[in-house]
């Protein structure tokens, strides 16, 4: 279960999407987490607890420049 994640992070999920990709980009964070598939662009929303249970690891942190 991952703990810290932010908007723009790329995350590897346990199960692949129907297109075969398991990398997703976080596009919204709140009570729900909105994800965009890295291959086909499909957008899904998961509640925070389900997201934390099904996420394996954070691949890339988005860097913010001042």
Phi and psi restraints in degrees (value plus and minus 20) as a CYANA .aco file:
   2 UNK   PHI    -104.5   -64.5
   2 UNK   PSI     133.1   173.1
   3 UNK   PHI    -127.9   -87.9
   3 UNK   PSI     -79.2   -39.2
   4 UNK   PHI    -118.9   -78.9
   4 UNK   PSI     106.2   146.2
   5 UNK   PHI    -169.4  -129.4
   5 UNK   PSI     133.0   173.0
   6 UNK   PHI    -155.0  -115.0
   6 UNK   PSI     148.6   188.6
   7 UNK   PHI     -80.0   -40.0
   7 UNK   PSI     111.8   151.8
   8 UNK   PHI      73.0   113.0
   8 UNK   PSI     -27.7    12.3
   9 UNK   PHI     -90.3   -50.3
   9 UNK   PSI     128.0   168.0
  10 UNK   PHI    -120.5   -80.5
  10 UNK   PSI     110.6   150.6
  11 UNK   PHI    -145.9  -105.9
  11 UNK   PSI     119.3   159.3
  12 UNK   PHI    -114.7   -74.7
  12 UNK   PSI     104.8   144.8
  13 UNK   PHI    -117.3   -77.3
  13 UNK   PSI     143.1   183.1
  14 UNK   PHI     -83.0   -43.0
  14 UNK   PSI     -72.4   -32.4
  15 UNK   PHI    -121.7   -81.7
  15 UNK   PSI     121.2   161.2
  16 UNK   PHI     -94.8   -54.8
  16 UNK   PSI     137.1   177.1
  17 UNK   PHI     -92.1   -52.1
  17 UNK   PSI     148.8   188.8
  18 UNK   PHI     -79.7   -39.7
  18 UNK   PSI     -46.7    -6.7
  19 UNK   PHI     -99.4   -59.4
  19 UNK   PSI     -28.8    11.2
  20 UNK   PHI      83.6   123.6
  20 UNK   PSI     -25.9    14.1
  21 UNK   PHI    -112.5   -72.5
  21 UNK   PSI     122.5   162.5
  22 UNK   PHI    -140.8  -100.8
  22 UNK   PSI      -3.2    36.8
  23 UNK   PHI    -121.6   -81.6
  23 UNK   PSI     111.4   151.4
  24 UNK   PHI    -152.8  -112.8
  24 UNK   PSI     129.9   169.9
  25 UNK   PHI    -128.2   -88.2
  25 UNK   PSI     112.3   152.3
  26 UNK   PHI     -98.5   -58.5
  26 UNK   PSI     101.8   141.8
  27 UNK   PHI    -132.5   -92.5
  27 UNK   PSI     -30.2     9.8
  28 UNK   PHI    -174.4  -134.4
  28 UNK   PSI     118.4   158.4
  29 UNK   PHI    -150.2  -110.2
  29 UNK   PSI     112.3   152.3
  30 UNK   PHI    -196.5  -156.5
  30 UNK   PSI    -160.7  -120.7
  31 UNK   PHI     -85.2   -45.2
  31 UNK   PSI     -51.8   -11.8
  32 UNK   PHI    -131.9   -91.9
  32 UNK   PSI     137.3   177.3
  33 UNK   PHI    -138.4   -98.4
  33 UNK   PSI     105.9   145.9
  34 UNK   PHI    -120.1   -80.1
  34 UNK   PSI     111.0   151.0
  35 UNK   PHI    -144.5  -104.5
  35 UNK   PSI     126.7   166.7
  36 UNK   PHI    -139.8   -99.8
  36 UNK   PSI     108.0   148.0
  37 UNK   PHI     -84.6   -44.6
  37 UNK   PSI     116.3   156.3
  38 UNK   PHI     -91.7   -51.7
  38 UNK   PSI     -45.4    -5.4
  39 UNK   PHI    -112.9   -72.9
  39 UNK   PSI     -74.6   -34.6
  40 UNK   PHI    -122.8   -82.8
  40 UNK   PSI     -32.7     7.3
  41 UNK   PHI      65.2   105.2
  41 UNK   PSI     -15.1    24.9
  42 UNK   PHI     -81.9   -41.9
  42 UNK   PSI     121.0   161.0
  43 UNK   PHI    -130.5   -90.5
  43 UNK   PSI     111.7   151.7
  44 UNK   PHI    -151.6  -111.6
  44 UNK   PSI     136.2   176.2
  45 UNK   PHI    -142.3  -102.3
  45 UNK   PSI     114.3   154.3
  46 UNK   PHI    -145.1  -105.1
  46 UNK   PSI     128.7   168.7
  47 UNK   PHI     -92.6   -52.6
  47 UNK   PSI     138.8   178.8
  48 UNK   PHI     -76.5   -36.5
  48 UNK   PSI     -62.8   -22.8
  49 UNK   PHI     -85.0   -45.0
  49 UNK   PSI     -64.6   -24.6
  50 UNK   PHI     -82.8   -42.8
  50 UNK   PSI     -60.3   -20.3
  51 UNK   PHI     -81.6   -41.6
  51 UNK   PSI     -66.2   -26.2
  52 UNK   PHI     -84.7   -44.7
  52 UNK   PSI     -53.4   -13.4
  53 UNK   PHI     -92.2   -52.2
  53 UNK   PSI     -55.5   -15.5
  54 UNK   PHI    -115.8   -75.8
  54 UNK   PSI     -25.5    14.5
  55 UNK   PHI    -105.2   -65.2
  55 UNK   PSI     113.6   153.6
  56 UNK   PHI    -108.8   -68.8
  56 UNK   PSI     -72.9   -32.9
  57 UNK   PHI    -179.9  -139.9
  57 UNK   PSI     137.5   177.5
  58 UNK   PHI    -110.6   -70.6
  58 UNK   PSI      99.7   139.7
  59 UNK   PHI    -102.6   -62.6
  59 UNK   PSI     -68.6   -28.6
  60 UNK   PHI    -157.9  -117.9
  60 UNK   PSI     107.9   147.9
  61 UNK   PHI    -108.6   -68.6
  61 UNK   PSI     117.1   157.1
  62 UNK   PHI     -95.5   -55.5
  62 UNK   PSI     108.8   148.8
  63 UNK   PHI    -116.1   -76.1
  63 UNK   PSI     115.5   155.5
  64 UNK   PHI    -127.9   -87.9
  64 UNK   PSI     109.0   149.0
  65 UNK   PHI    -116.4   -76.4
  65 UNK   PSI     122.5   162.5
